[in-house]
Amino acid sequence: METDDSMGKLSCKIIREQPSLSGFSCGKDRIDEHISEAWQIVLMRRSVVYEILVDGKQVGFLSYYIKNYPDTEIDLDEEEYQCSFEKYMNRYFCSAHIEYIAVREEYQNCMIGTRAMQWFIKYVQTYLPVRYITLDSTADNVSWYKRFGFSSQGSGDAGNTIMHKDLRNIEELERISEQME
């Protein structure tokens, strides 16, 4: 998938072999370490990793995997489970969980991360059978994610903020609900 504007053609290409990481750094050691392990993660089929390209030049990476959301466990005995299947199904949803969006330091503040996030949201809405996009954000990125409609859901490991974006069209659901009354 591609987007095109005055800053060049942005495309996201799924990684099918070890990418060249020559001199790659997004400025955050923890994320750089994840990126260096991207190919091994793909081989384990744990995540999907995309290389972010502008005019064919590698400028970053985006990684996600599918997970249950929310993570809370349901403690139902067998009889309750059999009688409450609908209730059980409504308490667990799937999400596309973003592990990282990383842009080379020299390309940051050029709207590449914004364009990649817009692409990803559209991709998930179009192709993945999930209700949410989730992520763990560092404190310095929370406001950036909020611009895309993510909301804070609490604190996670290492003090990160757990965030999600509900992909349901709330206005459309309200319209349908009103018609049913």
C-alpha positions in Angstrom: 0.0 0.0 0.0 1.2 3.5 -0.8 0.4 7.1 -0.1 1.8 10.0 -2.1 2.1 13.7 -1.3 4.7 16.5 -1.7 7.0 14.7 0.7 7.4 11.7 -1.6 5.7 8.3 -2.0 5.3 6.5 1.3 5.0 2.7 1.0 5.0 0.0 3.6 6.5 -3.3 2.5 6.2 -6.5 4.6 9.5 -7.9 5.6 10.2 -11.3 3.9 14.0 -11.4 4.5 16.4 -9.8 6.9 16.4 -6.0 6.1 19.5 -3.9 5.9 19.8 -2.1 9.2 23.0 -0.2 8.1 23.2 2.8 10.5 19.5 2.6 11.5 18.5 4.3 14.7 15.3 5.9 15.7 17.0 7.4 18.8 15.5 5.0 21.3 17.8 2.1 22.2 14.9 -0.2 23.3 13.2 0.1 19.9 16.4 -0.1 17.9 17.0 -3.4 19.7 13.6 -4.7 18.7 14.2 -3.7 15.1 17.5 -5.6 15.1 15.5 -8.7 16.1 12.7 -8.1 13.6 13.6 -10.9 11.2 13.8 -13.5 14.0 10.4 -12.3 15.3 8.9 -12.7 11.8 10.4 -16.2 11.6 8.8 -17.1 14.9 5.5 -15.8 13.3 4.9 -13.7 16.4 4.7 -10.3 14.6 4.2 -8.8 11.2 7.0 -6.2 10.5 6.8 -3.6 7.7 9.6 -1.6 6.3 8.5 2.0 5.8 9.9 3.5 2.6 9.8 7.0 1.1 10.5 7.0 -2.6 11.9 3.5 -2.2 14.4 4.5 0.6 14.1 2.8 3.9 13.2 5.3 6.6 11.6 3.2 9.3 9.7 0.1 10.5 6.3 -0.7 11.9 5.6 -3.9 13.8 2.3 -5.4 15.1 0.7 -8.6 16.2 -2.9 -9.8 16.9 -3.8 -10.2 20.6 -6.9 -10.5 22.8 -8.1 -7.3 24.3 -8.7 -6.6 27.1 -6.3 -9.0 28.7 -8.4 -9.7 31.8 -9.1 -13.3 32.5 -12.7 -14.5 32.9 -13.3 -16.9 35.8 -16.4 -18.8 34.7 -17.2 -22.3 35.7 -18.2 -24.8 33.0 -22.0 -24.3 33.6 -21.8 -20.5 33.5 -19.7 -20.8 30.3 -22.2 -23.0 28.6 -25.1 -20.6 29.6 -23.2 -17.4 28.9 -21.4 -18.0 25.6 -22.6 -14.6 24.3 -21.5 -12.8 27.4 -18.1 -14.6 27.2 -17.6 -13.6 23.5 -18.5 -10.0 24.2 -15.8 -9.6 26.9 -12.9 -10.5 24.6 -12.1 -8.7 21.4 -9.1 -8.9 19.1 -6.7 -6.0 18.6 -3.9 -5.2 16.3 -1.2 -4.4 18.9 1.5 -2.0 17.6 4.9 -3.0 19.0 6.6 0.0 17.5 6.6 2.6 14.8 10.2 3.7 14.3 11.5 6.4 12.0 15.2 7.0 11.4 16.4 10.0 13.5 17.3 12.1 10.4 13.7 11.7 9.0 11.8 12.4 12.2 9.6 15.5 12.3 9.0 15.1 8.5 5.5 13.7 9.0 6.6 10.1 8.1 5.4 8.6 11.4 2.1 10.4 10.9 1.7 9.1 7.4 2.7 5.6 8.5 0.2 5.7 11.3 -2.6 6.9 9.0 -1.7 4.1 6.6 -1.8 1.5 9.4 -5.1 2.6 10.8 -6.7 2.4 7.3 -5.0 -0.9 6.6 -6.4 -2.4 9.9 -9.9 -1.1 9.3 -9.9 -2.5 5.7 -8.1 -5.9 6.1 -8.0 -7.1 9.7 -11.0 -8.5 11.7 -10.2 -6.6 14.9 -12.1 -4.1 17.0 -9.2 -2.2 18.4 -5.7 -1.0 17.7 -3.7 -1.1 20.9 -0.2 0.0 22.0 2.0 0.8 25.0 3.2 4.4 24.7 6.1 6.2 26.4 5.0 9.4 28.2 6.6 11.6 25.5 4.4 10.0 22.8 0.9 9.9 24.4 -0.2 13.2 23.0 0.9 12.1 19.5 -1.2 9.0 19.7 -4.2 10.9 21.0 -4.2 12.9 17.7 -5.1 9.6 16.0 -8.0 8.9 18.3 -6.2 6.7 20.8 -7.3 7.0 24.5 -5.3 6.1 27.6 -6.4 3.0 29.4 -4.0 2.8 32.3 -0.4 2.1 33.1 1.6 -0.9 31.8 5.0 -2.3 32.3 7.9 0.1 32.7 5.5 2.9 33.4 4.2 3.0 29.8 0.7 4.1 29.1 -1.7 1.5 27.7 -3.7 3.0 24.8 -6.4 1.8 22.4 -8.3 3.1 19.5 -11.8 1.6 19.1 -12.4 1.0 15.4 -16.2 0.9 15.6 -18.0 3.8 13.9 -19.9 5.0 17.0 -22.1 7.5 15.0 -23.2 4.6 12.7 -23.9 2.4 15.7 -26.0 5.1 17.3 -27.9 5.6 14.0 -28.6 1.9 13.7 -29.7 1.7 17.3 -32.1 4.6 16.9 -33.6 3.0 13.9 -34.2 -0.3 15.8 -36.1 1.5 18.6 
